[in-house]
Each structure stands twice: as C-alpha cells, then as structure tokens.
Amino acid sequence: MIKVGLIGTGYIGPIHLDALSRLSGVKVKTIIDVNEKLAKQAAVRFNVDNYGTDYRDIIKDPEIDVVHNCTPNKYHFRITKNALEAGKNVLSEKPLAMTLKEAEELVDLSEKKRAVTGIDFCYRYYPVVQEMAARVKHGDAGTVRMVTGSYFQDWLSMETDWSWRLLRSESGESNITADLGSHWFDLVRFITGFKVKEVFGDLATIIPVRKKPKKQVLAFEKVGKTESEDIEVELEDYSSVLFHLENGAPGSFTASQVCPGRKSDTGIEIYGSKCSYAWDHKESNKLWIGHREKPNEILMEDPVLQDPSTIKYATLPAGHPLGYRDAVLNLFRDYYSAVEGTETDMERPAFLTGYDEMKILNAILESFRKSKWVEVDD
Ligand code: SOE
C-alpha cells in the first residue's frame, strides 16, 4: 500500500481525495487543512483516519510516501520543498510555485532526491484529448499551422465575488494567466509537441475594486451579501496572449473569469495542413475532426475506435462518458504507476512541465510590462 498525505481541502483537495479513493494500492493516511472543520469534513467523507491542521505532521511521518499539495499558490513552494527534503514524492497543484526561481529550485531538489513528481494538468487526461495528441504525433494533421483557444469562467464576474487568487501575496504575480493559462498552454505543448517560443501578452483587471468578504470563501462559492471591505485588485482577471510555437506556427489564447454564463469553458483548436482538430470542455467526450475535401467527423470517446496508445484512458464502454473527476483519476493512475515503477513510457506532467509553464507565464508578464514580444527562456 502506498500511503498518502494530502494538504489543503478547499475546492481541489476533495477532487484529489475522490480520485485517490478509486485507486487500488493507495491509501490516504492523513488529511491536513488550516481550517480544522474542513479537514474533519474531508476525513469523514473519504473515510480517512487522521486529520489535523499542521502540514508538518505529514512531512515527519515516515510511513507517508506521497504528498498531495492542494494548498493555495502561496504555500506550494514551502510545503513541496519540505516534503522533498523529507524524501517524499510530491503531486502538486499548479502553478508549481510563485516564482520561476522557486520552481527551478523544486525541479533541482526533486531530481537530487529522485522523487517522483506530478502536477495536476488534468485537462490533457480526457480520453479524446489524448487521442488528439496521438493523432497529431502520428502526423494525421500534417504540419501544425495554427493553434487557438480560450478559457472563460464567470465565478468572479460580480464585484462581490472574491478569491485569494486576486491577491499578489497569495497568488504570485498572476491570477488567471497562472491559473487557467497554465492548463491551456499545457494542452498546447502536449497536443502539438511544440514549445511556445515567444509571446505577446495583454492583461487587464476588468473589476478593479472588489468587496472582500471578512469570512473565508472557497473557489466558485457565491458570496452575496456579507460583511466585507473594499479592496483594490492587484492582479488580472483578463488575459490575452499571442504566441508563436517553435515550428513558427502562430496562436492566440484568451482567458477571463468575468464572463457571465461561462463556467469552466475551455477549448482548443489545432489547424494542420491535412486536417483540423477541436475540443471543447463543454462536450468533453467529443473530438471534432475538420476536413477540406470530405465531410467533417465527430469521434466520441471510445475504447474500441481510439488509438491503442490512448485506450487506457477511455475506461468505460462507448456511450458512457467520463468526466472531470475521471480525467483527474487518469492522471493519478499514470502518476502512481510511476511511483510503483510499473510503467515508464508515459508522457506525464511532472515538475519540469510545471517549470516550463512558469517560463511561459514569466514571458507573458514581461511582455505585458514592456509591451513587446518576449522569447520564452529555453
Ligand atoms: C479556478 O479557476 C479553477 O478551480 C482552477 O484552479 C482549476 O484548475 C480549473 O480546473 C477550474 O477552475
């Protein structure tokens, strides 16, 4: 049994716990949250024996092999560093850290400690996203000529909506580009196989003053009327990026959390010389395949029709759609088979992936500051 300690039970922690409860050979030993009530709730819901408020209880427990870091950005570096130093394997939420320097330190330390690392870029684990990547890799799309997409949400679209993500002290230098942009650029790299070479970023804070509630609020929570104070927002709630891939292909991406009606609406379109692919999170089981000289196709997620390399991610018979929790489970399956050492030939998101994402983020922020194209460090 691989023993796990999980830290942070806000929005994403319980999603991790759900996936962990469906994995064989893995047992969550301890759950930590600074809010004891949340830690207890999660322990009861997921049948975990131990819970507490001090993450060091997990770090110093020699029985725990893997730490899941589900805390806000501000704590990613410290907790992950402590866990690696104690010889643990770590699966972290994104972004890997608040700064590139910290991210680099974590990559170096994890290599030194030979830790198995993972980062929760779960959108690439929808079966048809895997399929799209496999097809592009086999050359079915021909040359990748252009990439475009977006990520829109509405949970911060009112001035009474609040999240720690809006504070520089909690989030780092970016809200949405780090939070949603990192997922999307992970898809670009994973599907096309190409790195982002240069970027031009345009960021904005569409709601500059917000009512920060005095009480703690979780992601997606509707706050409404409650005691609050007016706060000038420091970070962006809109982000638009023009970019070029290393093969020269141009692309564009826009994200915002202030789009009424858009919930977790992300999508990506890849235009190749032979055909096009498009995936939309609202219909996450469908892959649209576009042709010039014959009718377009829709491939529904299907363990019989998909490429052999992606079948393991389409875990139900055709017509039984997987969802967000299953995408996370697919990621965890790959991660834990790496921890067990049973499978080695996987393109998994690890700390290096998180580090590369931070390089893109840094370049976008610098580009916006200087109002010019900036190369992504290689
Ligand atoms: C908030 O924007 C958030 O919870 C992200 O942090 C997640 O990564 C995304 O899956 C849903 O939205």
Residues whose N, C-alpha, C, O or C-beta is under 5 A from the ligand:
A	BS01	SOE	D179 A219
